[in-house]
Amino acid sequence: MLGKIVEVIIDRPLGSYHPVYKDLYYPVNYGYILGIIAKDGEEQDAYVLGIDYPISKFTGKVAAIIHRTDDIEDKWVVVPINMHLTKEEILKQIEFQEKYFDIEIILDNK
């Protein structure tokens, strides 16, 4: 899926809090990709990076996969089509949630 164009439905916009873990603040837009089912049986989760205001949906490219080695599901990183981020730039933006997991960031090297 790396490099593919997808649409993300945002259910946790930038500035919101997790619906269960009330102290988990979202400094980025976060949502899911309609119609793509992940290993957990739910729609594929995705971080949207490169947009610094709350949105309700976003079309962009899959720039990275966050592979959780200690969890069943992976997360996708979706960015504006012409944006390229390093692993360090991605980690800085997603560590608010991924710090609880052992992760590997797989980049689209195109």
PyMOL commands that set and color helices and strands:
alter all, ss='L'
color gray80, all
select helices_A, chain A and resi 87-98
alter helices_A, ss='H'
color red, helices_A
select strands_A, chain A and resi 5-12+29-37+43-48+57-68+75-79+103-107
alter strands_A, ss='S'
color yellow, strands_A
deselect
rebuild
show_as cartoon
